[in-house]
């Protein structure tokens, strides 16, 4: 990476810096918003743990540091993470650099913008999240694909017009619409390529074209959506 390993230019924002995305692809801009959202949630868990358990010599210092860092990252998100879509709606960017540049997209790997309510960062009904969600499932996201057999989120990590079952599952887990959940489950079953299992990705026009013959993460996520649909999750 350029700049002695620090990548593209960036400003200090209070958020955590990233070189690579959960997909292992290189970040275009150095502040990956989904990862920072997840950090805010996890730091809340840290505070909960260390406020109840006396498992280290000085839990109060860890508690204070977790609280400080959580507030700093959240302030960075609120200050730098927003952009506008083509309709002029306020949305979350996927990546920013703190210098005014923002990347509008999402990736099916988790954490993702789509997964923000699933991770516990915001509610499904949150207006900015809903505007972001609509943008993710539109041509404005260069990795949203629609075909004759399926539609959903793809990734720069896999082939053009290949979408990820994990992304479809997260779509189902972040809606309150039972009909949408069922439609996604039906689509996943119909698009297993005749193998009876989920894959990393598959072609939106031909599900027999897929990556990873066996992908346990996608299989388990499918099971989670089934449980969610049956209200026993």
DRENDREN-851633 format. One record per residue: residue in three letters; z, x, y of N, C-alpha, C in turn. Coordinates in nm, 3 decimals, decimal comma. Atoms other than C-alpha are relative to their C-alpha. Example, Ala and Ser with C-alpha at 12.3 -4.5 7.8 and 13.67 -1.06 7.14 Angstrom:
BEGIN
   r    n.up  n.east n.north   ca.up ca.east ca.north    c.up  c.east c.north
 ALA   0,000   0,089  -0,119   0,780   1,230   -0,450   0,000   0,090   0,120
 SER  -0,006  -0,082  -0,119   0,714   1,367   -0,106   0,073  -0,077   0,109
END
This chain:
BEGIN
   r    n.up  n.east n.north   ca.up ca.east ca.north    c.up  c.east c.north
 UNK   0,000   0,084  -0,119   0,000   0,000    0,000   0,000   0,087   0,124
 UNK   0,005  -0,075  -0,124  -0,067   0,111    0,355   0,137   0,009   0,066
 UNK  -0,126  -0,016  -0,075   0,203   0,208    0,605   0,113   0,055  -0,088
 UNK  -0,100  -0,065   0,086   0,382   0,430    0,352   0,071  -0,098  -0,092
 UNK  -0,056   0,094   0,096   0,433   0,142    0,111   0,052  -0,129   0,059
 UNK  -0,051   0,122  -0,063   0,533  -0,123    0,366  -0,108  -0,106   0,021
 UNK   0,105   0,099  -0,010   0,194  -0,296    0,366  -0,040  -0,030   0,143
 UNK   0,047   0,037  -0,135   0,051  -0,483    0,666   0,113  -0,001   0,102
 UNK  -0,100   0,002  -0,107   0,229  -0,475    1,001   0,079  -0,131  -0,003
 UNK  -0,086   0,119  -0,004   0,520  -0,716    1,038   0,111   0,022   0,101
 UNK  -0,114  -0,006  -0,091   0,803  -0,797    1,276   0,127  -0,033  -0,076
 UNK  -0,128   0,036   0,060   1,171  -0,825    1,193   0,025  -0,148   0,029
 UNK  -0,016   0,145  -0,015   1,242  -1,195    1,132   0,134  -0,052  -0,053
 UNK  -0,121   0,046   0,066   1,569  -1,210    0,939  -0,025  -0,045  -0,142
 UNK   0,035   0,038   0,136   1,382  -1,312    0,624  -0,013   0,124  -0,088
 UNK   0,017  -0,109   0,094   1,346  -1,101    0,310  -0,148   0,039  -0,008
 UNK   0,136  -0,055   0,006   1,037  -0,878    0,292  -0,047   0,003  -0,145
 UNK   0,057  -0,006   0,135   0,805  -0,894   -0,010  -0,132   0,077   0,003
 UNK   0,129  -0,067   0,018   0,521  -0,675   -0,131  -0,091  -0,082  -0,090
 UNK   0,077   0,074   0,099   0,415  -0,903   -0,416   0,055  -0,141  -0,018
 UNK  -0,036   0,139   0,025   0,418  -1,272   -0,500   0,052  -0,018  -0,142
 UNK  -0,042   0,025   0,138   0,571  -1,431   -0,813  -0,116   0,010  -0,100
 UNK   0,119  -0,014   0,086   0,214  -1,426   -0,952  -0,037   0,145  -0,025
 UNK   0,028  -0,144   0,004   0,219  -1,044   -0,917  -0,114   0,042   0,091
 UNK   0,103  -0,035  -0,097  -0,056  -1,062   -0,657   0,064   0,056   0,127
 UNK  -0,051  -0,061  -0,123  -0,012  -0,860   -0,341   0,009  -0,102   0,112
 UNK  -0,016   0,089  -0,116   0,120  -1,045   -0,036  -0,101   0,037   0,108
 UNK   0,087  -0,024  -0,116  -0,127  -1,085    0,249   0,086   0,027   0,123
 UNK  -0,100  -0,021  -0,105   0,165  -1,116    0,492   0,135   0,017  -0,068
 UNK  -0,116  -0,055   0,072   0,504  -0,970    0,415   0,120  -0,092  -0,015
 UNK  -0,111   0,095   0,018   0,730  -1,275    0,439  -0,050  -0,120  -0,080
 UNK   0,040   0,106   0,093   0,678  -1,504    0,141   0,099  -0,116   0,014
 UNK  -0,092   0,109  -0,036   0,825  -1,837    0,250   0,066  -0,064  -0,122
 UNK  -0,070   0,059   0,115   0,890  -1,989   -0,096   0,114   0,087  -0,053
 UNK  -0,106  -0,089   0,048   1,091  -1,683   -0,199   0,120  -0,003   0,093
 UNK  -0,110   0,009  -0,096   1,297  -1,705    0,119   0,073  -0,133  -0,011
 UNK  -0,064   0,130   0,026   1,361  -2,075    0,056   0,093   0,010  -0,120
 UNK  -0,079  -0,016   0,122   1,483  -1,988   -0,292   0,123   0,086   0,026
 UNK  -0,113  -0,087  -0,033   1,704  -1,712   -0,152   0,110  -0,078   0,072
 UNK  -0,099   0,083  -0,070   1,874  -1,963    0,080   0,079  -0,084  -0,099
 UNK  -0,067   0,083   0,101   1,951  -2,188   -0,218   0,093   0,085  -0,086
 UNK  -0,080  -0,085   0,089   2,076  -1,905   -0,441   0,122   0,055   0,072
 UNK  -0,115  -0,049  -0,077   2,298  -1,765   -0,166   0,105  -0,110   0,018
 UNK  -0,095   0,111   0,001   2,454  -2,111   -0,150   0,078  -0,004  -0,130
 UNK  -0,068  -0,007   0,129   2,530  -2,080   -0,522   0,102   0,114  -0,002
 UNK  -0,092  -0,115  -0,005   2,686  -1,739   -0,460   0,128  -0,038   0,074
 UNK  -0,118   0,043  -0,075   2,917  -1,890   -0,200   0,087  -0,094  -0,082
 UNK  -0,075   0,095   0,084   3,015  -2,168   -0,439   0,078   0,073  -0,109
 UNK  -0,064  -0,075   0,108   3,093  -1,923   -0,719   0,119   0,080   0,052
 UNK  -0,105  -0,089  -0,048   3,295  -1,681   -0,510   0,108  -0,071   0,081
 UNK  -0,107   0,077  -0,064   3,490  -1,956   -0,336   0,092  -0,064  -0,104
 UNK  -0,078   0,065   0,105   3,616  -2,085   -0,671   0,052   0,097  -0,107
 UNK  -0,037  -0,092   0,107   3,640  -1,781   -0,898   0,049   0,132   0,057
 UNK  -0,055  -0,129  -0,041   3,855  -1,473   -0,850  -0,043   0,104  -0,102
 UNK   0,055  -0,088   0,103   3,629  -1,241   -1,047  -0,026   0,142   0,050
 UNK   0,014  -0,135  -0,055   3,612  -0,941   -0,815   0,121   0,029   0,088
 UNK  -0,118  -0,041  -0,077   3,864  -0,745   -0,613   0,005  -0,065   0,138
 UNK   0,003   0,053  -0,136   3,749  -0,881   -0,277  -0,106  -0,110   0,012
 UNK   0,101   0,106  -0,004   3,568  -1,215   -0,320  -0,032  -0,050   0,140
 UNK   0,023   0,051  -0,135   3,610  -1,307    0,047  -0,109   0,078   0,073
 UNK   0,103  -0,080  -0,067   3,390  -1,018    0,162  -0,138  -0,036  -0,054
 UNK   0,128   0,041   0,058   3,114  -1,120   -0,081  -0,038  -0,138   0,052
 UNK   0,023   0,134  -0,052   3,151  -1,481    0,030  -0,051   0,005   0,143
 UNK   0,039  -0,011  -0,141   3,123  -1,383    0,396  -0,140   0,059   0,014
 UNK   0,132  -0,063  -0,007   2,820  -1,161    0,335  -0,108  -0,097  -0,046
 UNK   0,097   0,098   0,048   2,643  -1,433    0,135  -0,026  -0,107   0,106
 UNK   0,014   0,101  -0,105   2,709  -1,684    0,412  -0,080   0,054   0,117
 UNK   0,072  -0,061  -0,112   2,583  -1,444    0,680  -0,148   0,016  -0,033
 UNK   0,138  -0,024   0,039   2,269  -1,354    0,488  -0,077  -0,132  -0,014
 UNK   0,064   0,131   0,013   2,193  -1,718    0,405  -0,038  -0,055   0,137
 UNK   0,027   0,051  -0,135   2,220  -1,816    0,773  -0,112   0,079   0,067
 UNK   0,103  -0,085  -0,061   2,002  -1,522    0,878  -0,138  -0,034  -0,054
 UNK   0,129   0,034   0,060   1,726  -1,608    0,632  -0,044  -0,139   0,043
 UNK   0,034   0,136  -0,041   1,741  -1,978    0,717  -0,048  -0,004   0,145
 UNK   0,044  -0,007  -0,140   1,714  -1,900    1,087  -0,141   0,059   0,009
 UNK   0,133  -0,058   0,002   1,412  -1,683    1,010  -0,105  -0,101  -0,043
 UNK   0,092   0,105   0,044   1,248  -1,970    0,821  -0,026  -0,099   0,113
 UNK   0,014   0,100  -0,106   1,315  -2,214    1,103  -0,076   0,053   0,121
 UNK   0,066  -0,060  -0,116   1,179  -1,970    1,361  -0,144   0,038  -0,027
 UNK   0,130  -0,061   0,026   0,875  -1,822    1,186  -0,085  -0,067  -0,108
 UNK   0,071   0,046   0,119   0,777  -2,021    0,876  -0,096  -0,116   0,023
 UNK   0,082   0,118  -0,024   0,604  -2,317    1,040  -0,137   0,037   0,056
 UNK   0,133  -0,008  -0,059   0,237  -2,353    1,119  -0,053  -0,142   0,006
 UNK   0,059   0,134  -0,002  -0,001  -2,647    1,163  -0,124  -0,003  -0,087
 UNK   0,121   0,015   0,081  -0,268  -2,778    0,931  -0,115  -0,050   0,086
 UNK   0,120   0,039  -0,075  -0,616  -2,894    1,030   0,016  -0,135   0,069
 UNK  -0,027   0,129  -0,064  -0,478  -3,238    1,117   0,101   0,012   0,114
 UNK  -0,098  -0,021  -0,105  -0,228  -3,085    1,357   0,142  -0,028  -0,043
 UNK  -0,134   0,029   0,050   0,071  -3,160    1,133   0,079   0,130  -0,018
 UNK  -0,088  -0,114   0,021   0,367  -2,923    1,120   0,025   0,016  -0,149
 UNK  -0,017  -0,027   0,142   0,382  -2,759    0,777   0,063   0,138  -0,019
 UNK  -0,045  -0,133   0,036   0,532  -2,461    0,599  -0,119   0,088  -0,035
 UNK   0,098  -0,099   0,042   0,310  -2,155    0,575   0,045   0,060  -0,133
 UNK  -0,032  -0,069   0,124   0,293  -1,974    0,242   0,055   0,140   0,028
 UNK  -0,044  -0,133  -0,043   0,327  -1,632    0,406  -0,018   0,013   0,151
 UNK   0,013  -0,033  -0,142   0,382  -1,508    0,761   0,035   0,148   0,018
 UNK  -0,035  -0,139  -0,029   0,418  -1,168    0,926   0,096   0,013   0,118
 UNK  -0,088  -0,004  -0,117   0,640  -1,263    1,222  -0,071   0,040   0,127
 UNK   0,080  -0,041  -0,116   0,359  -1,156    1,455  -0,098  -0,109   0,042
 UNK   0,087   0,111  -0,035   0,188  -1,493    1,472  -0,104  -0,036  -0,104
 UNK   0,097   0,029   0,105  -0,022  -1,479    1,155   0,067  -0,079  -0,112
 UNK  -0,053   0,083   0,108   0,024  -1,735    0,877  -0,110  -0,026  -0,102
 UNK   0,092   0,029   0,110  -0,138  -1,800    0,539   0,029  -0,141  -0,050
 UNK  -0,014   0,136   0,052  -0,197  -2,163    0,442  -0,058  -0,003  -0,141
 UNK   0,037   0,009   0,141  -0,207  -2,196    0,062   0,127  -0,028  -0,079
 UNK  -0,115  -0,002   0,089   0,022  -2,235   -0,235  -0,046   0,053  -0,134
 UNK   0,028  -0,055   0,132   0,042  -2,082   -0,580   0,086  -0,076  -0,100
 UNK  -0,078   0,079   0,096   0,156  -2,265   -0,896   0,122   0,071  -0,056
 UNK  -0,120  -0,070   0,046   0,404  -1,993   -0,987   0,120  -0,043   0,083
 UNK  -0,125   0,042  -0,067   0,765  -2,076   -0,898   0,083   0,123   0,030
 UNK  -0,005   0,099  -0,108   0,907  -2,039   -0,637  -0,134  -0,018   0,070
 UNK   0,119   0,037  -0,076   0,632  -2,217   -0,448   0,041  -0,097   0,109
 UNK  -0,028   0,101  -0,102   0,611  -2,441   -0,145   0,015  -0,137  -0,065
 UNK  -0,006   0,129   0,070   0,543  -2,736   -0,375   0,135  -0,020  -0,068
 UNK  -0,124   0,009   0,076   0,862  -2,657   -0,567   0,126  -0,005   0,086
 UNK  -0,118  -0,006  -0,088   1,092  -2,657   -0,261   0,107  -0,104  -0,034
 UNK  -0,104   0,096   0,038   1,270  -2,984   -0,356   0,055   0,026  -0,140
 UNK  -0,043  -0,033   0,136   1,283  -2,882   -0,723   0,103   0,111   0,001
 UNK  -0,093  -0,112  -0,011   1,462  -2,563   -0,623   0,126  -0,038   0,076
 UNK  -0,117   0,045  -0,075   1,702  -2,759   -0,402   0,000   0,038   0,146
 UNK   0,004  -0,043  -0,141   1,582  -2,635   -0,064  -0,007  -0,119   0,095
 UNK   0,015   0,116  -0,087   1,486  -2,972    0,083  -0,017  -0,125  -0,085
 UNK   0,020   0,125   0,073   1,449  -3,337   -0,012  -0,149  -0,027  -0,016
 UNK   0,139   0,039   0,021   1,128  -3,482   -0,149  -0,053  -0,075   0,122
 UNK   0,043   0,084  -0,112   1,118  -3,718    0,149  -0,014   0,075   0,132
 UNK   0,006  -0,078  -0,123   1,139  -3,439    0,410  -0,142  -0,003   0,058
 UNK   0,131   0,020  -0,062   0,854  -3,494    0,659  -0,086   0,126  -0,002
 UNK   0,078  -0,125  -0,001   0,751  -3,129    0,687  -0,044   0,034  -0,141
 UNK   0,039  -0,024   0,140   0,756  -3,094    0,309  -0,116  -0,090  -0,039
 UNK   0,106   0,093   0,037   0,541  -3,405    0,268  -0,134   0,039   0,064
 UNK   0,123  -0,046  -0,066   0,288  -3,277    0,524  -0,053   0,126  -0,069
 UNK   0,039  -0,121   0,072   0,287  -2,941    0,344  -0,061  -0,037  -0,134
 UNK   0,049   0,045   0,131   0,237  -3,117    0,010  -0,142  -0,056   0,011
 UNK   0,135   0,055  -0,019  -0,062  -3,311    0,141  -0,102   0,110   0,026
 UNK   0,089  -0,113  -0,030  -0,212  -2,986    0,270  -0,029   0,081  -0,125
 UNK   0,016  -0,074   0,125  -0,155  -2,812   -0,063  -0,104  -0,066  -0,089
 UNK   0,095   0,073   0,084  -0,351  -3,086   -0,240  -0,121  -0,045   0,082
 UNK   0,118   0,028  -0,082  -0,648  -3,064   -0,007  -0,089   0,125   0,003
 UNK   0,088  -0,117  -0,008  -0,949  -2,836    0,050   0,051   0,109   0,093
 UNK  -0,055  -0,103  -0,088  -0,743  -2,655    0,314   0,071   0,110  -0,080
 UNK  -0,056  -0,099   0,092  -0,570  -2,481    0,023  -0,115   0,056  -0,084
 UNK   0,115  -0,055   0,072  -0,836  -2,244   -0,118   0,018   0,004  -0,151
 UNK  -0,026  -0,004   0,144  -0,671  -2,260   -0,461   0,030  -0,138  -0,057
 UNK  -0,006   0,136   0,054  -0,674  -2,638   -0,500  -0,139  -0,036  -0,053
 UNK   0,128   0,028   0,063  -0,947  -2,740   -0,743  -0,002  -0,141  -0,059
 UNK   0,023   0,128   0,064  -1,086  -3,075   -0,854  -0,124   0,011  -0,087
 UNK   0,112  -0,005   0,092  -1,315  -3,115   -1,155  -0,018  -0,132  -0,072
 UNK   0,029   0,123   0,075  -1,444  -3,370   -1,404   0,112  -0,036  -0,096
 UNK  -0,106   0,025   0,097  -1,141  -3,335   -1,632   0,140   0,004   0,062
 UNK  -0,134  -0,017  -0,056  -0,851  -3,244   -1,405  -0,009   0,047   0,145
 UNK  -0,013  -0,055  -0,135  -0,733  -3,144   -1,059   0,140   0,054   0,016
 UNK  -0,132  -0,060  -0,019  -0,449  -2,924   -0,943  -0,009   0,136   0,066
 UNK  -0,012  -0,130  -0,067  -0,337  -2,584   -0,821  -0,043   0,113  -0,091
 UNK   0,035  -0,124   0,065  -0,503  -2,262   -0,925   0,068   0,116   0,069
 UNK  -0,065  -0,120  -0,051  -0,408  -1,906   -0,842  -0,101   0,112   0,013
 UNK   0,085  -0,119  -0,006  -0,577  -1,587   -0,724   0,021   0,092  -0,119
 UNK  -0,031  -0,083   0,117  -0,419  -1,439   -1,037  -0,088  -0,035  -0,120
 UNK   0,085   0,042   0,112  -0,654  -1,634   -1,267  -0,139  -0,038   0,051
 UNK   0,140   0,022  -0,031  -1,018  -1,739   -1,275  -0,022  -0,116   0,099
 UNK   0,042   0,105  -0,093  -1,195  -1,955   -1,017  -0,011  -0,133  -0,073
 UNK   0,001   0,137   0,052  -1,150  -2,331   -1,082   0,083  -0,016  -0,127
 UNK  -0,100   0,015   0,106  -0,877  -2,272   -1,339   0,130  -0,045   0,066
 UNK  -0,126   0,048  -0,056  -0,560  -2,472   -1,268   0,113   0,022  -0,100
 UNK  -0,117  -0,036   0,081  -0,208  -2,416   -1,398   0,082  -0,124  -0,040
 UNK  -0,092   0,106   0,042  -0,005  -2,664   -1,609   0,135   0,007   0,070
 UNK  -0,129  -0,012  -0,070   0,308  -2,525   -1,442  -0,009  -0,068   0,137
 UNK   0,018   0,065  -0,129   0,170  -2,640   -1,107  -0,004  -0,151  -0,013
 UNK   0,004   0,144   0,024   0,096  -2,985   -1,249   0,139  -0,055  -0,028
 UNK  -0,137   0,044   0,031   0,449  -3,012   -1,387   0,084  -0,005   0,127
 UNK  -0,077  -0,001  -0,125   0,602  -2,912   -1,053  -0,043  -0,116   0,089
 UNK   0,047   0,117  -0,074   0,384  -3,177   -0,889   0,071  -0,126  -0,050
 UNK  -0,067   0,116   0,057   0,535  -3,431   -1,128   0,149  -0,003   0,026
 UNK  -0,144  -0,008  -0,021   0,890  -3,310   -1,078   0,039  -0,017   0,147
 UNK  -0,029   0,013  -0,143   0,860  -3,337   -0,699  -0,059  -0,127   0,059
 UNK   0,040   0,132  -0,047   0,747  -3,697   -0,677   0,097  -0,103  -0,056
 UNK  -0,082   0,110   0,049   0,945  -4,018   -0,710  -0,086  -0,110  -0,061
 UNK   0,096   0,099   0,048   0,633  -4,207   -0,820  -0,017   0,014  -0,151
 UNK   0,009  -0,004   0,145   0,656  -4,287   -1,192  -0,145   0,002  -0,048
 UNK   0,141   0,004   0,039   0,284  -4,361   -1,210  -0,064   0,138   0,013
 UNK   0,052  -0,136  -0,018   0,205  -4,014   -1,074   0,050   0,092  -0,110
 UNK  -0,056  -0,081   0,109   0,438  -3,853   -1,328  -0,076  -0,026  -0,130
 UNK   0,069   0,035   0,125   0,271  -4,042   -1,614  -0,143   0,051   0,001
 UNK   0,138  -0,048  -0,009  -0,078  -3,957   -1,491  -0,008   0,150  -0,025
 UNK  -0,002  -0,145   0,021   0,014  -3,588   -1,486   0,026   0,032  -0,146
 UNK  -0,027  -0,022   0,142   0,162  -3,603   -1,837  -0,124  -0,031  -0,083
 UNK   0,122   0,036   0,074  -0,150  -3,780   -1,965  -0,107   0,107   0,019
 UNK   0,099  -0,103  -0,027  -0,369  -3,518   -1,797   0,032   0,127  -0,076
 UNK  -0,040  -0,121   0,073  -0,171  -3,233   -1,952  -0,029  -0,013  -0,148
 UNK   0,027   0,021   0,143  -0,196  -3,383   -2,301  -0,150   0,005  -0,027
 UNK   0,145   0,004   0,019  -0,569  -3,442   -2,259  -0,066   0,135   0,022
 UNK   0,061  -0,128  -0,038  -0,626  -3,088   -2,131   0,064   0,119  -0,071
 UNK  -0,059  -0,112   0,075  -0,457  -2,879   -2,401  -0,105   0,080  -0,075
 UNK   0,108  -0,073   0,067  -0,797  -2,760   -2,525  -0,001  -0,017  -0,150
 UNK  -0,005   0,025   0,143  -0,729  -2,911   -2,867   0,100   0,085  -0,075
 UNK  -0,095  -0,092   0,065  -0,446  -2,666   -2,935   0,137  -0,060  -0,022
 UNK  -0,132   0,060   0,012  -0,145  -2,895   -2,899   0,108   0,069   0,080
 UNK  -0,097  -0,071  -0,083   0,023  -2,657   -2,654  -0,057   0,019   0,141
 UNK   0,042  -0,028  -0,136   0,014  -2,574   -2,285  -0,047   0,145   0,012
 UNK   0,051  -0,134  -0,025  -0,165  -2,270   -2,146   0,037   0,046   0,140
 UNK  -0,024  -0,050  -0,136  -0,135  -2,051   -1,840  -0,087  -0,075   0,100
 UNK   0,095   0,069  -0,088  -0,444  -2,208   -1,684  -0,116  -0,051  -0,084
 UNK   0,119   0,050   0,069  -0,753  -2,405   -1,782  -0,102  -0,044   0,103
 UNK   0,109   0,035  -0,091  -1,091  -2,491   -1,630   0,000  -0,150   0,025
 UNK  -0,008   0,142  -0,037  -1,100  -2,821   -1,441  -0,115  -0,084  -0,057
 UNK   0,112   0,072   0,061  -1,434  -2,912   -1,604  -0,003   0,012  -0,152
 UNK   0,003  -0,025   0,144  -1,366  -2,779   -1,954   0,132   0,062  -0,045
 UNK  -0,132  -0,051   0,037  -1,006  -2,748   -2,081   0,000   0,092  -0,122
 UNK   0,004  -0,096   0,111  -1,122  -2,551   -2,387  -0,015   0,142   0,050
 UNK   0,001  -0,132  -0,063  -1,165  -2,262   -2,144   0,136   0,019   0,066
 UNK  -0,136  -0,017  -0,051  -0,814  -2,137   -2,081   0,045   0,145  -0,010
 UNK  -0,062  -0,132   0,010  -0,600  -1,828   -2,030   0,135  -0,014  -0,070
 UNK  -0,123  -0,004   0,080  -0,309  -1,741   -2,260   0,004  -0,112  -0,104
 UNK  -0,003   0,096   0,110  -0,328  -1,911   -2,596   0,139  -0,061  -0,018
 UNK  -0,138   0,046   0,014   0,052  -1,937   -2,597   0,076   0,041   0,126
 UNK  -0,073  -0,028  -0,124   0,262  -1,966   -2,282   0,127  -0,085   0,000
 UNK  -0,124   0,075   0,020   0,623  -2,065   -2,346   0,051  -0,066   0,127
 UNK  -0,048   0,056  -0,127   0,706  -2,120   -1,979  -0,066  -0,135   0,026
 UNK   0,071   0,125  -0,023   0,437  -2,387   -1,946   0,042  -0,106  -0,101
 UNK  -0,044   0,096   0,102   0,544  -2,550   -2,273   0,136  -0,060   0,036
 UNK  -0,134   0,049  -0,034   0,906  -2,574   -2,160  -0,003  -0,087   0,126
 UNK   0,013   0,082  -0,120   0,804  -2,709   -1,820  -0,056  -0,138  -0,034
 UNK   0,053   0,128   0,046   0,602  -2,980   -1,993   0,113  -0,085  -0,058
 UNK  -0,114   0,073   0,057   0,914  -3,076   -2,190   0,093  -0,050   0,110
 UNK  -0,087   0,041  -0,109   1,115  -3,087   -1,868  -0,056  -0,122   0,073
 UNK   0,060   0,116  -0,066   0,868  -3,330   -1,710   0,012  -0,124  -0,088
 UNK  -0,019   0,114   0,091   0,885  -3,553   -2,020   0,141  -0,055   0,015
 UNK  -0,139   0,043  -0,016   1,265  -3,562   -1,990   0,021  -0,067   0,135
 UNK  -0,011   0,058  -0,134   1,237  -3,631   -1,618  -0,061  -0,140   0,004
 UNK   0,067   0,130   0,002   0,994  -3,917   -1,679   0,085  -0,104  -0,072
 UNK  -0,085   0,090   0,078   1,235  -4,068   -1,932   0,139  -0,017   0,061
 UNK  -0,128   0,009  -0,072   1,524  -4,032   -1,684   0,117   0,056  -0,080
 UNK  -0,108  -0,064   0,076   1,723  -3,810   -1,921   0,006   0,149   0,031
 UNK  -0,001  -0,141  -0,039   1,666  -3,480   -1,743   0,137   0,040   0,053
END
